[in-house]
Amino acid sequence: MKTSTEQKIEDLMVRYPALAVCKEDLNAAAEAICESYRGGHKLIACGNGGSASDAEHIVGELMKGFLLPRKLDESMCARLKETCPEVADYFAEHLQGALPALSLVNQVALNTAFANDQAPDLSFAQQILGMGEAGDVLLAISTSGNSANVVYAVHMARAKGVKSIALTGESGGKLKGLSDICIRVPEKETFRIQEYHLPVYHMLCMAVENEFFGDGWI
C-alpha cells in the first residue's frame, strides 16, 4: 500500500510530467519536514521577490488548515476548558491544529535595521542564528540558486544543525552543492521556475498535513 506522500507525488507527476526528475528529492524533502515535526521542531522559509511571497504562502498553508479540518485534539480542548472556560467552546470550534512555521521575509523592522547597520545580505543568516535550532528545517527558495542572502542563510543553517531544503531552477546554482536536499525544477527562466515551485510546495504542504492530521495512507 502506498503512503499518502507517495501518492501525492505521483499525482503531481501526472499533472506536471516534467517534474518526474524531482521525484527522489521531493520524497526526501517531505520526509525531512515530517521528521522535523515529529521531533517538535519547525519549518523556516525564506526567499526574495516572488520567492518571498512563496515563503509567506507556505507558512500560511502550514500554520492553519490547508485541505484538512485539523480539529484541536482532546488534550488541548481539555486545557482550554480548564484555563479559559468562557471561550473554550469558541476556540475549539474555530481554531485549527498548526504545523509550526515562520517566514524570514516579514520581519521588516529587523531586516531593514540589520541591512542598514550591518550587512544587507546577512539578514536571513542573522535570523537563523537567533531562531534556528538543531532539528528545524530551512526551506530556501531561489530560482537561480545563487541569491546571496539565501545562500548565507543555508551556511548558517549548517552551523546551527538546521537541515536545508533548496527549491531552485534547473541548475541549482550554489545551493545545489550546499543544501542537504535540492529540488531543481526543470526550467531556466525565472517565471517558469516559479510556475513549477507553487505545485511543488503545495504538494509538500499536503503531504505533511496528511501525515499529522490525516491517515498517512491511501
N, C-alpha and C positions, 0 to 999 in steps of 0.2 A: 504494500500500500504506500502510495506517495504521501509525503508530508505536504502540508498546505504551501509551504515555501517552494518546494519543487514544482507544484502545480502552478503557482503564481508566476514562476519564472518561465515555465512552458507557455502559459497564456501570453506572457509578454512577447515571447519569441514568435508566436502566431501573429500577433498584431504588428510586431516590428521585427521581421525576419533578420534584418541586418544586425540586430543586437545579439544574435546567436553567438557571435565571437566573444561576448562578455559573460557567457553563462557561468563559467567557473568562478569568475571574480564576483558576480552577483550573488552566487550562493555563499561564497566566503564572507562577503560583506554582511549579508543577512544574519549569518551565524555569529559574526563578531559583535554585531549590535545586540543580538539576543543574549549572548554570553555576558556582555557588559551589564545588561538589565538584570539578568539573573543574579549577578553579584551585587546589585543595589547601586549601580553606578549610573552615569548619564551620557547623553549624546550632546556634543558641541558641534556647531556648524558655522562655517564662515565662507565668504566669497566676496567678489566685487561686482558692482553694477547689476546686471541680470542675475548673476550668481549670488549676489547679496539677497536679492528678492527670493531666490530659490532657498537660501538658508532660512529665511523667515518662514517661507511656505512649509518647509519640512518641520520646523518647530511647531507650527500650527497644527499639522496633521498628527504629531505625536502627543502633544500636551492635552488633547481632547479627543473625543470620539471621531474616528475617520469614517469607517464603514460599519463598525460595530457599536452597540449602545454603551458598553463599558459601565454597567451599573456598579455602584460602590459595593465593596464586599461587606459581609455581615459584621466583621470586626470594626470596620470604620463606622458603620451605621450605629453600632452599639456605643462607640466612643462619642459620637455626636449626641446621642440621646442622653449620655451621662454628663457631657460638658456643656452643651448648649441645647437643651430640650426644646426651647421655644422656636428654634429654627431647624431642628434636626430633620423633620419630615420634608421641609422645603429643600434643604441641601441634598438629601438622599434622592429626591425626585429629579433634581436638575443637574447636580454635579456629576462629572464623569471621571472614571479612572484615568490617571495620567501616566505617560511614559516620560520621565524627566529629560528635558532637552532645553538647550539655550542657544541663542544666536549671538555671535560676537559682533555683529554689524550694527546692532541697535543701541549700543552704549555710546550715544552721541557725545555727551559731555566728556567722558573718559577718553574716547578715541580722538576727539579734537584737541583736548588738552595735551594728551601724550604726543600727538603729531606735532603740536606747536612747540612743546617744551623739550622733547627728546628726539624721537625718530619716527616719521610717519609710517615707514614700512615695518615697524616692530609693534604696532598697536595690538594686532591679534596675538602675537607672541607674548606680550605683556599680560593679556587676559588669560592665556593658557597658563602662564607662570602663576598667576594669582588664583585661578579657579580650577585648573585641570588637576585631576587626581588619578593615580595609578588605577587602571581598570576602566576609566572613561574611554569613549571613542570620539575622535575628531573626524567629522566629515568635511573634508577640504575640497571646495569646488573651484575649479579654474579651467576654463575652456582650453587655454594654452598649456596649462600645467606649469607655467613659469611665473605666475603672479608673485612678486617678491614677498608681499605681506602674508600670503597663504603658504608659500614655501617656508618662510621663517616660522610660521605657526606650527608646521609639521616638525621642523627641527626641535622646537621647544616641547612639542608633544613627546618626541622620542626621549628627551631628557627627563620628562615627568612620568614616563611609563604609561602614556596615553596612546592607545592603538590608533593609527590613522588610516582612513579610507579616502582615497582621492577619487574625484569624479571629474574627468577631463575629456578632451577630444582624442583623436586617433593617436597622436604622437605620445601623449602622456607628459611630455616636457620633463622638467626636473622632478616633478612629483612621481614619475614612473619608477625611478630608482630609489626614491626617498621614502615613499609611503609604504605601509605594510600591505595594503591592498590597493590596486589602481584599476578602476573601471574606466576603460578607454572606449568611448563610443566611436563608431566608425565614420566620423565626419571631420572635416578640416576647417570649414567656415564657421565662425562664431555662432551665428543664428541657427545654423543647422545642428550644431553640437547641443545648443540649448534646447532645441526641439526634442532631442533624444533624452536629455537629462531629466525632463519632467516625468515621462513614463517610468524611467529607471527609479527615481526616488519615490514615486508613488508606489511602485511595486515593493520597494523595501519597507515603506511605512505599512502597507497592507500586510506583508509577511510578518513583520514584528508585532503588529497589533493582534493578528490572529494567534500568534504564539502565546500571548499573555491574556487575551480576552476572548479567544475562540477556542476551538478544539484541537488545533495544531495538525489535524489530519483531514484527508478527504475520503 
